[in-house]
Amino acid sequence: MSEIAKRVEQLRDQMKQHQVDAYIVPTSDFHETEYVCEYFKARAFMSGFTGSAGTCVFTAEEGKLWTDGRYFIQAQKQLEGSGIDLMRMGEEGVSTIEEYLADVLPKNAVLGFDGRVMNTAMVEKLQEKLKEKNITIQCDMDLVGAIWKDRPALPASQTFALEEKYAGKSAADKLTALREEMKRFGADAHIITRVDDIAWLLNMRGHDIPCFPVVLCYALIKADTAVLYMNAKRLSEDLKAEFEQINLTVKGYEEIYEDVKYLEEGCHVLLDKANTNFKIVSSLPAGVQIINQPNPIVLMKAKKNSVELENIRRCHIRDGVAMTKFMYWLKHTVGKETITEISASEKLLAFRKEQDYFIEESFNTIAAYKDHAAMMHYSATKESDVELKQEGMLLVDSGGQYYEGTTDITRTFVLGPISEECRFHFTTALRSMIALAKARFLYGCRGMNLDILARGPFWDLDLDYKCGTGHGIGHVLNVHESPNGFRWRVVPERNDSCVLEEGMVQSDEPGVYLEGQYGIRHENETVVRKGEKNEYGQFMYLETITFVPFDLDGIDASLFTQYERQWLNDYHAEVYAKISPYLNKEECEWLKEATRAI
């Protein structure tokens, strides 16, 4: 019996002891954070699947894992021997978690989970779907914690202030703007649980989650008071002084669960059920009126201010230098020295560390060689790590956290001979990326209106990719940020279908993924900008802010239109102009050739 299968049996023993018929293990912490620290990796512990998204459901007889198209190939491999079945979300004939539970649970059954890691919207969907069977929900049990004997501790990193020269606005100004939004909603209090929202509001950063410079905390904001729930010993001196000036009190991390019980009867509380854990909401007094709306901070922080944007542009030059140096090193070293996926990732990190204001990576680097790249979010391990040779392609998706901003870039490098089909797909993916990059559109468009520009060249071939075309990106925060993005249909839990507003930053990253063969992705970041305003309305466009060469060795230039060729040549000229001043003579000579007009 595998180690995972043993854990599942131990969990079922716990379920019997607590008289639970089904138990849910989501991928979440207490704050609905996309990437979680080691303490919260309960779903990975129980399943062996290490992707960033997925939910397990266990009954006495079955184990199921739901995950999305980014992870189908990876999950299938990692679940082998576990006894857990893969449920391919969004695929025809695959039931949702609610549908599955409604089907398998008998009447009067008990459904259990830890209410701190389940968002309220999800629980309410379950309640609605299961009410006909009179299902009892037990939300106060951490059964995985009971069997996870060597569980890592909760993080306790020191915080640091993101200075106003980087943030563009003070915490006092942001609190004032938030309270104005609370008035607009008629809210007396606002419960904030998303750590990135609190980090942005208070210009506070930390190191609780790898690659995501935040601290685990909650906030409760009222018209004249504000409470931050975290260990005050973790605060830097400058933040302590700032918080005193803005009348912000600091209490213990867990105290929010008691404090919300004493909100005044008739109090109107603004919160987002999709991002607030069920234990907090179920602790509210009966007389409290919930205003269930997206946190106003989400849109406020997505529209980057002018100071943030100038910093973001600067950090992309630094990041572009690191990536370009890596590309030069890779092209000149492969086949001469031993390079593996992991050592390539380490070399790229070393180049980033040479750049001023670098903090850490913005996510774990995806360095995927040949068929590994067909797994969109492949992560090399000691077991899977392979040596790079002078053949095929290496896909590298990576990014950095700098005091000036957050970056995310993908390049696919040709290391040697590739097939004509591969070259065709490489070029098609680049044509797709260019089509979206050069878009002009009227204000009011959403990413869903524009996604067809990128997906069109693939759909013409009856091909597609099982993910969005692009996602919002935070400022010294999450590499995946709501509410903007590019996707061909609305996926409610993604919250990436808003109207594209000036100052929003997002990625543009179409790709092709052929299982067992190869994967190709090209990714730049863009900023939404205002263009001409005339009798037709306000036109908008996307300013490209990523500057790294695309590998011309993979391109079939005959497939380009005149306009695509012009865009690429203009882009490469700009790459050379911006990046070459930071390179040595040999690197400059190589870059001149790598960015030549085609």
N, C-alpha and C positions, 0 to 999 in steps of 0.2 A: 504494500500500500504506500502510495506517495505521501510526502510530508503534507501536501495540501489536503489530500483525502483524509488524513488523520485529523487535521484541524477541523474539517467539515464534520467529522464524526463527533469531535469534542463539542463543537457548536450545537449539534443536535442533542447531545446530552444536556447542555444548558437549556435548550428549548424545552426538553421534557420536564426538567426541574421547575421551570417557570411556567409550564403549561401553555407554551406558545406553539401555534400551528404553522406559522410562517414568520421569517425574520428577514428584514431588509438591511443590507450593508451598502450604503452609497459611497461615492467618491466625494467626500466633503469634510470640511472642518466645521466649526461652530459659526462660520461667517460666509459660507457659500463661496469660498475662494477657489479659483480654478486649479491652481497648483498648491498642494498642501505639504506641510512639513512632515517629517517621519512619524511623529506621534499619531497623525491622522490617517496613515495609509492602511486602514483596516481592510478595505476591499482588496488591495494588493496582497495583504497578509493572508486573507482567506481564499484567494483565487489563484495567485501566482501571476495574474495579469497586471502589468506595470504601467499601462497607458494612463493618460491624465483624465479620462472620462469613462465612466461605466458604473453600473449598479448591479449588485448581486442580490438574488432572492433565494432563500433556502427554505424548503419544506422538509418533512420527515423522509420523503422519498427522492426529492429532486433538488438540484442546484442549477441556477440559471444566471448568466451574465449578459446584461444588455450594454452594448456600446455602439458607437456610430461608425460610419464608413471609413474614417481615418485609420481605424484600428482593427478592421476585420481580419486582415492577414496575420497581424501580430497576435491578436487575441486567440485565433484558432491554434496557433503554434504553442502559445504559453498555457493554454487550458488542457493540452494533451495529458491524459493520465490523471486529471483532477476529478473526473466525474461531473464536472460542471459543463453545461451546454451553452454554446454561444447563441445569443439572440441578436440577430443583425438588425438594428434599429432602422426603420424606414423602408425596409425591404418588403416586397409584396408577401402577404400571408403571415408576417411576423407580428404577434400580438404585443401590445404595450404591457408594461408592468401591471397597470390597473386591470387590464383585460385578463391577463394571466391569473392574477390572484382571484378575480371574480369567478373564474372558471374552476380553479382547483380547490379553493377553500370551501369547506362545508358550512352550513348555516351555524351561526353562533360560535364561529371559530375565533381565535385570538391572533392578531397580527402585532408583532413587536418590532421595535427599533429604538435607537437613541434619539430622542426628540431634539437634541442639540445639534445633530448633523443632518436633520431632515428639514427642508424649508416648508413653510406653512402652506404655500400653494400646492405643493406636491401632496401633502397630507390631506388637504381638503379634496383634491381630486380622488384620492383613495377612498376617503369617507363617502363621497358621493357615489362612486362606482360600487362600493361594497355595502351600502346601507340596506339594500333589499335582503341581504343575507344576515343582517344584524351582527356584523363583525365587530368585536371589541378591539380597540386599539390601545396597546400598552406602549407608552412613549418614553418611559423612564428606565430603560434597561440597556446597559452597554455589555451585551453578552460576549462580544469579541474581546473586550478588555478583560473579561474574566478568564479567558484562556491564553491571552497574549502575555506570557510571563516576563519576557524581556523587552517589553514595549518601551521605546525611547521616551525620554521626558519631554514635557511641554517646553518650547523654546523660551528663552529669557534674555534676548539680545539687548544691548544698549541702544537707545534711540539717538538720532542726530537730526538737527534742524536743516531743512532745505532752505537755504538763504533766499531772501526776496530777490536777489540779483539773478537767481535761477528760476524762482517760482513766479515772479512778476507781480504778485499780490500778497499782502500780509494776511495772516490768519484772522486778524480783526476785520479786515475788509471782506473776507470770504464769509465769516460768520454773519456780518451785517446783510450781505446778499442772500444768504440762506434763510435768515429770519424773514426777509421780505417775501421769499417764496413760501415760507410757512404761513404767513398772513394770507397770501393769495389762495392757499388751500383751506384756510380756516382752521389751521392746526395750532393747538396749545403746546404740544410737545412733539418731538421728532426723535424716533428711535433709529439709530444708524448702526448697522452691524457689519457692513462690508468694510474690510480693513483698508482697501484702496481709497474709498470715499473719505474715511476719517484721515488717512495720511494726507490726501490732497487738501482737505479743509483746514488742517492744523499745520501744514507744511512740516510734517513729522515723518521721518523715515527710520527704518531699522533693518534688522537682518534675521527676522524670525523664520522666513521662508526662503529657501535657496532661489536665487535669481529674481527675487521679487522683494524689493527693499521696503518692507512694511513690518508692523508689529501687530500682534493679536490683541484686539481691544474692542470695546463698544463705546458708543456715545449716546447721551440723552440730552437733547438741546431744547430749551424753553426760551421764552421771550427775553428773560433777563438772567438766566442761569445756563450753565453748561457743565456736564459731568463727563469725564473720560474714565472708563473702567479699565485699568491696567495697574501693574505694580509700579508705584511712583519711584521706586529705587532705580528703575530702568531709564528714567528720564535724564537727558543731558541738562547741564546747568542752564544753557541758553533757552531751552524749551521750558524749564521750570519758571524762569523769569518771564517769558512770553505768556505762559498760561496764567500767571498771577495778574498780569496787566489786562487780560481779556476776561477775567473773572471766571476762569475754568477750574473746577474742582477735580481732583484725581482720587478715585476710589479703587478698591480691589477688583480684580478681573471678574470674579464670580458674583459680585454684589449687585449687578444689574438684575439678576433673577429675583432678588428680594425687593429692590427699589421699584420695579414696575408693578409690583403687587399693591403699592400704596399711591398710585396715581389717582387723582381726585375723580370722584364720580362725575360723569358728564364731560370729562376731559376728552378733547379730540386729539387723537394720536396719529400722526403721519408715519406710515411705515410701508415697506414693500414686502408683501407676503411671499413673493418669489425669492426674496433674499434675506428673510428674517426667519430664524429657526423656530420650530414649533413650540419648543419649551418656553421661549420668551412670550410668544403670543398667547399661549394657553395659560400663562401666569398673570395676564392682565385682568383686572377686576371686571365684573360683569357690566358695570355702568359706564365703562370706557367706550368711546366711539372710535372705531378704527377707520382711518382714511387710507385705503389701500391704493397707493400710487407709487410709481417709480420715484426713487430718491431724486430730488431736484439736482443734487450734486452730480449725478451721472452725466447730464447734459452740460452742466456748467464746466466740468473738467474736460469734457470731450472737445469743447471749443477753445483751443489753445490761444492764450493771449499773445501779444506781439513779443514780449520778452521770452516767453517759453519757446515761441517759434524760432526766434533768432538763435537761442541756445540749441534747439533741436537741429537746426541747419549746421551749426558748428560741430556738434557731436557726430553728425553723419560724415563730415569730412574726415574727422579722426578715425571713425569706423571704416570709412572707405580706404584710408591709407593702410590700415591693418589688413583688410581683406585683399587689397591689391598686392601687398607684400606677400601675403599667403599664396595668392595665385601664382606670382612669380616663382616663389620657392617651390611650390608643388610642381609646376611645369618643368622646372630645371632639376628637380631632385628625384622624381619618381623613376624607378628603374635603376637608379645609381646607388641609392641607399634604401634600406628597409623602412617602408612607411606603411602603417596600418590605419584603419579607420580611427582608432583611439589616439594613436600618436599624431595623426593629422589634426585631430581636434585639439590636442594639447599644444601643438605648434601654433594654431590659430589663436588660441587663448594667450599664448606668449606674446604674439604680435599685438593683441589688444591691450595687454598689460603695459606695453611700452607707451601707450597713448595717455596724454594728460587727462585727468579727471575721471579715469576709468574706475568703476566700483567693482563690478562682477559681470558675469554673463547674464543675459536677459532670459535665457532658458538653456536647458542642456543641449549642446550642439548635436545636430543630426548630421553625421558624416556617414553616408550610405553608399557603398560601392556596388556597382552592377545591380543584381536582382534585389539586394537589400533596399535599394531606393524605391522599389515598388511599394514598400510599406511606408506610408506617408510620414509617420512619426516614429520611424525606426530609431532605436538607441543602441549603439554598440555595447556589448558586454564582453567580458574576458572570453566567454564561450563562443560568441558570434563574431568577434573581431577578425577581420581578414586583411591580408596584405594587398596593397595596391600595386598594380602592374601597369606596363605600358600598353594597355588595352582597355576598352570600355570607358565608362564614365563614373565620376564621383559626384554625388549630390551633397552639397553642404548648405544646411539651413542653420543659421546662427544669429546671434545678436549680442549687444552689450548694454549694460546699465552704466551711464555716465552721470556726473552731477548735472550735466547739461540736458540729458534726455535719454530715451530708450530707443534702441535700434533693432531691426529685424530684417535680414537679407538672406536670400537664397541664390546660389549660383550652381550650375551644373557644369562640371569641368570634363573636357574630353582628354583622356590620358593616352589614347592610342587609337588604333583602327576601330571604327564603328560601322554598322550596317547602313545601307541606304535608307531602310525603313526607320532606323533610329535617327538618322540625320533629318529625315522628313518630319518626324515627331518633335525633334529638338527645335526645328525652325517653326513648326506650327505653334508650339507653346510660346515661343518668343513673339510671333505675330499676334497671338492672343493677348499677351501682356501689353504689347505696344498699342493695340486697339483700344484698350481701356485707358492706358496712360495718356493718350492724346484726345480723350473725350472732351467735348464741350457740350454743356447741357443747361437747361433752364432751371433756375432756382425752384425748389419744390420736388425735384427728383430725389428718389431714394436709391440706395445701392441696388435694389431689386430691378429698377428701371434700366440700369447700366450693365448689369451682369452679362446680358446677352452679347455685349460687345466682345467680352473675353471668351465666352463659351461658344460663340458662333462658329469660329474655325474648327472647333472640335465637333460640334453638333453636325456640321456639314459632312463630317466623316463618320457619323453615327458613333462617336466617342464622347466620353464625359469624364469628369473627376468627382469623386464622392465627398466633396467638401465645399465650403464657400470659396469664392475667388479672392476675398480679402477681408481683413478684420481691422477694427480700430486699434490704435496703439497709444498707451499712456505716456505721461511725461515723468520719467524716473519712477515708473509704476509698472502695471501689468503690460505684458507684451500683447495680450488680447484684451481690448477694452471696449465695452459697450459705449454708445448704442449704434455706432456706425459700422458699415461693412458692405460687402458685395456678395449677394447670394441670389439664386434664381427664384427661390420661393421663401415664404416666411417660415422660420423655425422659431416658435415663440420663446423657447428656453434660451435661445442664443441672444435675443434682444439686440439685433444688429440691423434693423430695417428702418431706422429713423430717416428723416429728411437730412440730406447732406448740407451741413452748415459751414460757413467760412471758418477756417482755422482747424477743422477736423483733420486728423492724421490717420491714414489707413494704408494697408498693404495692397498690392496688386500682384497676385501669385497663382496664375493658372498652371496646370501641369498635366502630364500624362503618366499613368502608372499601369504597367503591364506585369501582372503577377508572374514571377519566375524569370523575368527578362530584365527589365530596367524601369527606372523612374526618372522623370525630368521635371524640374520646376525652375522657373525664373521669377524672382521677386524683387520689386522695388517698393519703397514707401513714397506716398504722395501726400500733399496738403491741399485741401479744398480752398480754392481762391475765387474771388469775384472777377469776372471778366467785364465785357461791355454790357451796358444797360441801354436798351432802346425800346421801341414801341412794342416789341415782342415780350419784353420782360428783362429780368436780370439773368444774364448768362454767367455760368460758372465754368471753371476748368480745374484740372489737377496739376499742381506743381510737383515735379519729381524732385526728391531730396536725397535719394540714394545714388552714390557715384562710384561704381565698380564696373570694370569691363564685363561684357557678355563674351563667352568664349567663341570667337569666330571660327574655331576649328570644328564646331558642330553645325555650322550654318550652311544651308543651300541657298545662296543669294538669289537664285533664279525664281524662288518661290515668293519673294517679296514683291509687293506693289511698289510703285514709285514713292508713295507717301510713307510706307513702312521703312523703306531703305533710307529716305531722308531723315526720318525720326532717329533711326539707329546711328547714322553718321553724325548727326548733330549731337546726340547724346554722348557718343564716344569722344567727340571733340571737347565737350564740356568735362568729361571725366579726366581727360588728359590735362586740361587747363587747371582743374581744381586739385588734382592729386599729385601731379608730377613735381611740384615744388617741394614735396616732403619725401622724395625718393632719392636714392643715390644714382650715380651716372648709369650703371648697368641696368638698374630697374627702370630708369627713365627711357633708355633706348628700347628696352623690351616693351614698355607701355606704349610707346609711339607706334610700334608695329601692332600691338594687341588692340589698339583703338583706331587703326587705319580705316579710311573710307572704303566702303565696298560698293 
